[in-house]
Amino acid sequence: MGSKGQILAALDTVSIDQAVDWAHRLDRTVAGVKLGLEFFLANGPLGYRRIAAVGMPIFLDLKLHDIPNTVAGALRAITPLSPSIVTVHAAGGQAMMQAARETAEAEAAKRGVKRPKIIGVTVLTSLDDKDLVAVGQSGSTSDQVKRLATLAKAAGLDGVVCSPHEIEALRKELGEDFLLVVPGVRPEGSASGDQKRVRTPGDAAKAGADYLVIGRPITAAADPRDAACRIATEIDAAIGHAPAQARR
Ligand SMILES: O=C(O)c1cc(=O)[nH]c(=O)n1[C@@H]1O[C@H](COP(=O)(O)O)[C@@H](O)[C@H]1O
């Protein structure tokens, strides 16, 4: 996967047929697809392989959050699937994140597959400052995102998931090579739903996101491919790139 501001389409469904259909429609329009808890819990590695057969990079978003030994075991289980990106919760702590990174490295070498990039989920984009207070955390979402992202970098992770609101600050603080994967992206006029910290695709790309994770604005559209193309055009206009299709 490559240049900044590209789309990872979240295929949030329990249906393998639906996910395969979306993946075929979106092939060559997006940088990759994301399979998350809904799809993976329903369909497991078998379902994963059906989507992988379409040939696009896969972001396996399981948001692992457990003791280091258990997370290491989970990484041993999923690294052979060869996902491009895997998520762990940064709030699981430095030892857990280190265990994830080291296990992925060791397992990938043992299996002769490419190591997945391990990224830390900071503060979910469905949460705002008030929600953090309610779960006993003082300080703002932006402070907490910065704290967790700094910890993720110290643990050797490849990057983090953050909202579009924190991109500029994290870029400045953590550098150009630290991956910023950004959900909470809504084209002008589309419903936010449960997302609270949102910006448009153009604004998120311009701010310096590496990847934009976009689900419902694409998958709930009458024509998902057309919706993804429109978003790609908006991103390209914002960052001054050639259209995504022309880059492939
Ligand atoms: O890790 C993620 O991908 C993630 C983190 C986060 O803080 N917020 C968030 O929305 N996501 C995922 O990004 C996708 C966003 O989907 P839509 O809200 O439909 O665009 C979902 O699959 C979420 O699971």
The ligand as an SDF file (V2000), in Angstrom:
LIG
                    3D

 24 25  0  0  0  0  0  0  0  0999 V2000
   -9.8680    0.6620   14.2210 O   0  0  0  0  0  0  0  0  0  0  0  0
  -10.7270    1.1270   13.4560 C   0  0  0  0  0  0  0  0  0  0  0  0
  -10.7070    0.8800   12.2590 O   0  0  0  0  0  0  0  0  0  0  0  0
  -11.6750    2.1100   14.0270 C   0  0  0  0  0  0  0  0  0  0  0  0
  -11.2400    2.8520   15.1090 C   0  0  0  0  0  0  0  0  0  0  0  0
  -11.9860    3.9480   15.5590 C   0  0  0  0  0  0  0  0  0  0  0  0
  -11.5930    4.6620   16.4790 O   0  0  0  0  0  0  0  0  0  0  0  0
  -13.1620    4.2120   14.9340 N   0  0  0  0  0  0  0  0  0  0  0  0
  -13.6480    3.4720   13.8990 C   0  0  0  0  0  0  0  0  0  0  0  0
  -14.7250    3.8150   13.3720 O   0  0  0  0  0  0  0  0  0  0  0  0
  -12.9330    2.3830   13.4640 N   0  0  0  0  0  0  0  0  0  0  0  0
  -13.4790    1.5080   12.4040 C   0  0  0  0  0  0  0  0  0  0  0  0
  -13.6290    2.2490   11.1950 O   0  0  0  0  0  0  0  0  0  0  0  0
  -14.8320    1.8900   10.5160 C   0  0  0  0  0  0  0  0  0  0  0  0
  -15.6420    3.1300   10.3140 C   0  0  0  0  0  0  0  0  0  0  0  0
  -16.8190    2.8030    9.6580 O   0  0  0  0  0  0  0  0  0  0  0  0
  -17.8880    3.9260    9.2380 P   0  0  0  0  0  0  0  0  0  0  0  0
  -18.2390    4.7100   10.4660 O   0  0  0  0  0  0  0  0  0  0  0  0
  -19.0300    3.1220    8.6940 O   0  0  0  0  0  0  0  0  0  0  0  0
  -17.1910    4.7840    8.1930 O   0  0  0  0  0  0  0  0  0  0  0  0
  -15.5210    0.8250   11.3570 C   0  0  0  0  0  0  0  0  0  0  0  0
  -15.2490   -0.4350   10.7800 O   0  0  0  0  0  0  0  0  0  0  0  0
  -14.8690    0.9320   12.7280 C   0  0  0  0  0  0  0  0  0  0  0  0
  -14.7260   -0.3370   13.3480 O   0  0  0  0  0  0  0  0  0  0  0  0
  1  2  2  0
  2  3  1  0
  2  4  1  0
  4  5  2  0
  4 11  1  0
  5  6  1  0
  6  7  2  0
  6  8  1  0
  8  9  1  0
  9 10  2  0
  9 11  1  0
 11 12  1  0
 12 13  1  0
 12 23  1  0
 13 14  1  0
 14 15  1  0
 14 21  1  0
 15 16  1  0
 16 17  1  0
 17 18  2  0
 17 19  1  0
 17 20  1  0
 21 22  1  0
 21 23  1  0
 23 24  1  0
M  END
$$$$
